[in-house]
Amino acid sequence: MHTPWGEIAVRDAHVHFFSPRFFGMLAAQRTPAAQAKDLGPVLGWEIPDTAEALAARWAGELDRHGVEAASLIASLPGDEDSVAAALAAVPGRFAGYFMVNPLAPDAVARVEKALGAGLRGICFFPAMQAYSIQSAEVDTILGAVPPGTVIFVHCGVLSVGVRKKLGLKSPFDLQFSNPADLHAIALRYPDLRFVIPHFGAGYLREALMVC
């Protein structure tokens, strides 16, 4: 990207990848259950036909704005295959992140499969699924991943606009949102790369203390 300071490589580190499967999973949570295509008129959004088509569209937007690369986030547990498809469709342009619920019985298997498919970052949303980032389930996952893996932990206030638009309940529990909970974990796993997005989303002081 051209700037007053010369050419600077710009990379977007936080892009939610709203795939067809993502919309399908949200549609299934409605009452009565719906399909992904039904959400377009409700949201006023375009529902992509395929993950590959959405990846190509994102690549075009990056080109248009002079952005070199982006990290795509599978924004519901179970949608990591969509991001893997995006990585394969546009090689070298994206890094893949995915959300995991560590309380799910297949959490470790999902993490291993996603990392094996080329994704690089694991996203934890403790307030969303009501677990402590210090839990044994999280520790099991962190102990199983290779050095250099990105560990993205959403702390602070959590609001998901698409859920509000669809009238879906969001019983998120802020008691699990303090960045300070990461301190001991980061010390235990110095070879992992921890990311706290949104400056702690209201917990800036605590996020800075952990840093």
N, C-alpha and C positions, 0 to 999 in steps of 0.2 A: 504494500500500500504506500502511495506517495504521500509524504507529510512534509511540513516545514523543516523537519530535521533530516530529511532524506527518505530513502526507501526503508520501510520497516516491515518485517514479516509479521502479520497479524493472524492469530489463531483464536478462534472462539472456543472457549473451554466448557461451554454449558449450553447445549442445544437439546431440547426434548424432542425425541423422534416419535411423532404421533402417527404410528403405522396403522394399516387396516386392522391388524390384530388388536392393537391398543384400543381402537374405537369399538371393536367387537366385544372385548372384555368389559368395557364400560357399559355398552348397550345391554349386556347380559345381566348387569346389576340393577337395571331399571325395573319398575313394576307397572305393567307387565314387561317381561323381557323383550328386547328388541334386537335388531341387527345393526351392524355398523352403518349401513347405507341410510338407515332411518335417522341417524343423528345429524346429518348435514343440515336439514332445514331447521332443526331445533337450535343448533349452535351458530348457524350462519357461516359454516366453514365448508371447505371442500374436503371430502373424504378421499384419500388417495386410493388408487386401484391396487397398487402393489407396493411393497417395501422398496423394490428396485426403482420404481418410477418416482417415489418420494425422494430417494437418495439422489437421483439425477436432478430433480428439481432443486434440492438443497445445493448440489454442486454448482448449478447455474447461478443461484443467488450468491454463493461465495464468490464466483467469478465476477459477477456484476458489481460487487462491492469491494473487490480487491482483498478478500480474505483468503489466506493461504490454505487453512485447514480448520476442522471443527471436531469437537468431541460430541458424538451422538449418544443420547441417554435413552435406553429402553425404560419407559416410565411407569410400567407396572411389572411386578414379578411374573415371569412366564413369557415375556416378549423379547427375550434376548435373541431369539432366532431372527427376528426382524432386523435388528441392528447388524447381526452377522451377515444377513443378505445384503444390506446396504454397503458394508465393507467390501464384499465380494463384487458388487455391481460397479463401484467406483474405487478401484484400488489406490491406496496411498493418500487418499484425500481426508479420510475420517479416522478418528480413534473411537473405539466402541466402549461404552459404559452400560451397565445394566443394574436394575434394582433387584434386590433379593430380600425375601422374608426369612430370616434365620430360624424362625420357629417352624417353618414348613419341614416336613419329614424328608423331603428330597433336596433340601437347600444345598448341601455340600456337593451332591451330584450335579445340580444345576450350575453351580459355580465352576466346577471342574470342566464341564462341557462347554460353557461359555468362554472360559479362558482358552480352552483348547481350540475354539473356533476363531481365535484372534482378538477377542475383546480384552481390554486392558484394565478396566476399572469396575469396582464393585460399589454399588450405591446402597447405603443403609439409610432408612427413614424411621428411626426408632419411635417417634411420636405417632406415626401412621399405623404401625402394627403393635404398638404398646409393648416394647421390650427395652431392656437396658442395653446400651452399647457395651457394658461390662459383663454381659451374660455369658454363660458357658457356651451357648449356641454360637454367639459371635466369635468367641475365642477359638472354637473348633474350626470355623471358616478361616480366620486369620492365620491359624497355624498350618493350614493346608495349602496356602497360595504361595507362589514363587516370589522372591525378592523383586522389588520394583513395581509390584502391583499397586495401582491407585485405589485407595480406600476413601470414598466420598461419603461423608456423614452429614446429613442435613440436621442442623440444630436450630433452636429458636422457633419463632412463629412459623407455622406451616399452613398455607392456604392454597388449595388446588382449584383454580378458576373453572376448569372444565367440569369438575364435579358440581360446583355451585350452579353452573348453567344448566346442568342436567337434573338438578334437584336430588342429587345423591348425598346421602349422609356422610359427614366427615368427622367422626368422633375421635379426633386426634388428641393425644394426651401429652401436654407440655412438660410434665414431670420427667419425661425421658429426653428432653431437648437441651440440656446444659452442656456446652462444649467442654467444660472442666472435666466431665466424665471421660474424656479422651486422653487425659494426661498420662495416667498409668499405662494405658494401652499403647500409646505412642512410644513410651519408654521401653515397653516389652517387645515391640516390633519395630526396631529402628530401621530395618531394611524396607519397610512398606512406606508408601507415599500418601500421607493423609491430607485430605482436602476438606475444608469447612466452607461451604458456599455461602454467598450472601452476607459475608462478614459476620456470620453467626446469627443473622436474622433477628436482631434485637439483643443479642448477647455479645456485642463487640468486645467489651472489656474481658469477658471470660475467654473469648476466642484469642485475643491478644495474649492473655496470660498463658494459654496452652502453647502458643507459638514460641 
